[in-house]
Amino acid sequence: MEKYTIHEESAKQVKATISDPLASKKWPKFETAIAENPFYHPKYRRIKKLEEGTSFPPGTYRFKDEPLRVVYYPNKEQRVVYPLAAGTATDISYKKRSKT
């Protein structure tokens, strides 16, 4: 099975927004896991599809390896992953918005 690649320009911009040094050190772990399969990870809840209604486009996924969280969009046809945001739990919000 052909591996996925990470869009370099997007990754560079998103990686620059990570303020926590420990989270920055976990970035290579994200790249390795996503290259194998951006839709599934054997560790429970490491990768999760985000629900509709978040501030991100439909089909977006979240990778979590404390303290790092990365929101990304995988393109199946091109086999490219586009990182959209990265940071810690306090830096990045991807929870579903309430309707009130």
N, C-alpha and C positions, 0 to 999 in steps of 0.2 A: 504494500500500500504506500502510495506517495505521501510524503510528509507535507504539512502545511508550512507556509512561510509567513513571517510577520512583516507587515508593511513598514519599511525602515523609517520613512519620514514621520509617520504617525507615532511610531514607537519612540522616536527621539523626542518629539514634542511632549508626549505624555510622560515619559520617564523624567523629563526635566521638571515636571510639576510635583514630584514626590519629595516631600520635605523631611520625612523620617529616614535617618541613615539605615536603620535596621530593615525598613521596608525596601529601600533601594538595593540592599544586599540580596533580597529575595527575588529580584527581577529575573535573573538567569533561570531560576527554578520555574517561573511562569513561562518563559520562552521554551524551555524544554518540554514542559507538560503540554503546552498548546500545540507545539509542532507535531506531537504524536496524535492527539485527538482533541480538538477544541470543544467538543460536545460532551465528553465524559472523562472522569478521572476516577480511578479505583478508590481513592480516599473519599469517604462520605462527605457530601456537600462542598467539596473543593471547587467544583464547577457547577453553576446553576443557571438555568435560563431565567431571565428576568421577565416578570409579568407585564402585560400590557398596562399602560397608564403611568409608566415611569417617565422620567425626563429623557430617556434614551429611545432610539428607534426600535420597532418590533424586530425580533430575532436576535436581540442582544443577550450576551452571556456575562456572568461575573465569575472571576477566579479569585479565590480567597485563600491566603496562606498567611496567617497572623504575623505581623500587623498589615501586610500588603493586601490590597484589594484592587483588582483591575477589571474594568468594564470594557468589553471588546465585541466587535461584530465579525463573525466568521463568514466568508464568502465561499460556499461549497464549490461553485463552478470553477472559480479561479484558484481555489485552495490557498487563499490569502486571509490572514487575520488582521483586522484593523483595530488597534487599541484606541479607545475613546477617552478614557479617564483612568487615573491611578492615584492611589494615596492610601491613607489609613481610614478607619471607621469614622473619625471626626472630619476628615477632609472630603470624603466622597459620599454622596447620597444617591442611592438607587432604589429606595423603597417606593412602593406604590403610593401615589398621592391619594388623599381622601377626597371624596366628592363634595364635602361641605365647605 
